[in-house]
Amino acid sequence: MPSVLSDQHFHNEDAAYAYVEERVWPNGPVCPHCGNADPKRMKLMGGKSTRIGVRQCNECRKPFTVKVGTIFEASHVPLRVWLQAIHLLCSSKKGISSNQLHRILGVTLKTAWFMSHRIREAMRDGSLAPKGGAGGIVEIDETYIGRKEGAEIRQGAGHKNVVLTLVERGGSARSFHVERATKAAIVPIVKENIDRETHVMTDESSVYAKLGKHFEGHDSVDHSRGEYGYRDRKTKLSIDINTVEGYYSIFKRGMKGVYQHCGEKHLHRYLAEFDFRYSQRVRLGVDDVMRAGRVLSRVSGKRLTYRTAN
């Protein structure tokens, strides 16, 4: 079986542009300056000195390529190298470090770091559609990772960043970086992101007390008593939060084993990365090639400059 990385768009710049255009412009080229989508009112520029993929819009008289208005804009890195980076980040279950990308792709470490953050920005969903629904089950849990900027290390987790994750059984994940693990910080997020007809599962934390009045049902497991799951005889439901804890096992192995350090201000992008790969996993019928293609379909309107990334 030939390697996916042997495909032409990973090695030929013309093929790379054609591949990206097909996914960013599924219905044909669109001018990012004025929105013109009439193929008769634009033309592909030619000539030896013309850059690959440059088109002239006859409405606003401005040139453009598929890179304008996307995470690729103003980048001097060849598009074929961008596609290699996207594939590597999408196919590595626990992520791939900037140092590793730097060595594989032959770009500087600074460039590899910046490319990684741009790709994570493209992975960010931004969907506000509530999870669950009638018959759906969403597991809720929080975890602690890293260290809050300027916080003194003490016993417990008070100096660590709090991550809240909602995972729909058999579906997608959505994570949030919250200031504190309190009812005032967590419950509004839960109510806003989960359909009222959903059955929710949590642990015994007091943060989730009386959560059932907002949803179709609420069950919990008491880890303090060594309880990690059981089957409800009446509803026949499996009462546990093993799915969301499975998500955290991947997330923490990636953050500690691959990335090793993450600044608090960048945590939301790493969460977007792990949410994306989990929500577009093989079990849901999405392979590595499809996953990378879905990133390309999201690159528009998400330009990230080095100044804003820092």
N, C-alpha and C positions, 0 to 999 in steps of 0.2 A: 504494500500500500504506500503510495507516494506521500511525502510530507506535505502538509498544508502550506508550509513556508516555501515550497517550490513554486507556488502560483506566481504568475507573471507580475501581478500588481505589487508584489513585495520586492521586485527587482528592476522593474522598468517604470520610469517616471510617467511616460505617456499612458501606460496601462493603469498606473496608480490613479491618475487624474480621472480616467474613464470610470474606474471602479467607484471612486468617491462621488463623482457627478451622478452616477446611477442611483446612489442611495440618498444623497442630499437633495437632488432634483428628480424625484421619481416621475414627475409629469413634464419634465423639460426644464431648461435653464430659467432662472428667475433673477432679475437684476436686484442686488441687495441695496442699491441706492434709491431706486424709485419704485420697485415692485413690479416692473414690466415683465410679463411672462409671454408676450407675443413673439414667437420665433421669427416672424417676418420683420420685427422691429429691433433685431439684434443680429450680429454676425460674429463668426469666429475669426479672429485675426490670424494672419499668416506672416511669413517672412522669417528669415534666419535669425534676426535680432529679437523677435517677439517671444515672450515667455510662453510656456506651455499652458494651454487652456484659457488664454485671455480672450474675452469677448467684448465687443463694443455695443453698448446700449444706445439705440438711435432715439430714445425718448429723452434721456437725461444727458446723453453724449459722454457718459463716463465709462471707462474700461473696468472690467471686473473678472475675477476667477471664482471658482467654487470655494476658495479659501476665505474670501471676504465675508466678514460677519460670523465666522466660525472660530473654533479653538485653534485653527491652523493659521489664522490671519497674522501677518507680519513676522512669521517664522521663516528662518532661512534653512531650516532642516528640510531635506527632501521629503516629499509626500510619501514616497515608498517606505522611508524610515519611520514616519509617523504610523503607517499601517502596521509595520512590524511591532512597534511599541504597543499599539492598541491590542493586537492579537496576544502578545505576551502578557499584558496586564489582565486581559479578559480570560485567558486560559489557565492562569495560575491561581488555584483555589484559595491560597492564603496570601496572594499578592506577590509582587516582585519588587525588590528594593531599587532605589535610584542608582546605587553602586553597581548592581547587576545589569541594569539597562545600559549604564555607561560603558561597561565592559563588552556587552553583547553587540550594541549598536555602533560603538566607536564614536560616540558624542561625548562632550565634556560632562562632568558630574553635575554642574550647574544646569546644563541644558536638559539632562535626563530628569533631574528633580522637577524642573519647570514643566516638561512634557507630561510627567506623571500627574501633576496637579491639574493640568488642563484636561487630561483624559478623565480624571475623577469628576471634574466639573461637568463633563459631558454625560457621565454616568448618573448624575443627580437627576432624579425623576421630577420632583416638584409637584407630583400629583396630590390633589386634595380630596380625591374620592375616598369616602369612608370604607374601611375594611370590613369584611364579614358580611352580614346580612342574614336573612331568614335561613336557619339551619346551619349557619357558619359558626366556627369556633376560632377565637383569637386568644392566643396566649400572651401575657404581659409580664415583663420582668425588668429589673434594672441591674446594672453591674457597675463596677468601679474600675477605672484604668488610668494610668499615668499619674500626673501630679498637677494640681492647679498652680497657675503661675503665681509665684511669690508666697505660696502657702507653706507653712512650717510642717515638716513631717512629724506626725504624732501617731500614737496607737489608734487603730481603727482606720476608717476610710474618709475621714473628714478632709484630708488634704488631696484626695483624688477626684478626678473628673467623673461625673455621673452620666451614665448612658441608659436611656430608656428605649426598649425595643418592643414592638408589637409584631407578632408573627401569626399569620393565618395558617391554620393547619392545611397542608397540601397546597399552600399558596405562597404569597410574597411576604417580605419583611420590610418594616419601616422603623428607622431608629432616630433618636433625638439626643442631642447633647443638652442636658438640663443643668441648671445652676445647683439645685439641691434636691435630694430625694425626699421631698415632702409632699403631703397631700395637695397643698396649694399649687405646687409646681407641676405635679404629674397628672392629677385627675382632669384638669381642663384639656390637656393634650389627648388623653385617652378618650374623653367624650367627643372631642372634635374629629378624631381620626377613626372611630369605630362606629358602625351602624348600630342603632338602638335595638335592632332585632337579633343581635349577635349574642352568643353565649361566650362569656369571657372566663379565662382561667388565670389564676395568680398564685403566689405563695401566701404565707400567713402574715405578711407585713401589714401593719396598721394603716399604711398609706392607702390600701385597697379596701378598707372596711366600708361597708354599705355601698359598694360599687354596684351591687345587683339592682339597686333601685333605678339605675340609669340604663340597664340593659335587660335583655330577655332572661338571662340567668347569670349567676356567678358562683363558681366553685373554686376552692383553693386547697392546696396541700400544705401541711405543716412540717417544714423541714426540721424545725427544732425538736420534733418528736421522732425524727428519722423516717418521716413519711414522704415518699417520692412519687407515689401514684397508686390509684385504685380504681375499680370500676363501680360506678353508681348502679345499684340494682334497679332503681326505679327508671332512670333515664337511659340506662345502658351506655352512658358516656364514659370514656376513659378520662379520669380526673388527674391531670398532671400538667407540668409545664416543661416537659422533656424536649419539645420542639424548639422553643426559644432558648433553652439551655444548650441545645445542640448548635444553634446559631452562634451563641457566645463562645463555644469551644473552638469554632473555626476562627471567629473574630479575634480572640485573645491569642491563639497560636500565631496568627498572622501579625498582630501588632507587637507581640513580644519576641517572636522568633524571626520574623522577616524585617519589619520596620524598626523594631527595638525602641525607637523614641518617636513621639508625636507631640508637637506643641499644641497647647489647648486651642489656639485660634485655627488650627488646621483639622481638628478632630472631626468636624462635620463633613469634610470631604472624604476622609477615610471611612466614615460611616456610610456615605453614599456609595463608595466602592464595594464594601462588603454587602450592603443591601442589594446592590445591582446584581452581583454575581449569584447571591442566594436566590433572588427572585427570578433569575434567568438561568436556572440550573438544568442539568441533564434530565433530572426526574420530571421536569415540567416540559420536556421535549425540546430544549434549547441546547445545541452543541456549541463548541468553541467558535466556529465560523459564524453561526447565527448570532451569537452573543456579541461578537465584534461588529457585525453588521448593524445591530441595534444601537450600539454606541454611535456609529456613523450617522444614524438617522436622528441623533440628538445633538449633533455638534453645532447646529445653527443657533445664533443668538446667545451663545455662552462664551463669548470671548473673555479670556482672563489674562490680564497684563502682569508682568513680573512685580510691579509695584503693589497691585492689589493682592497678589499671592503671598507677599511677605508680611 
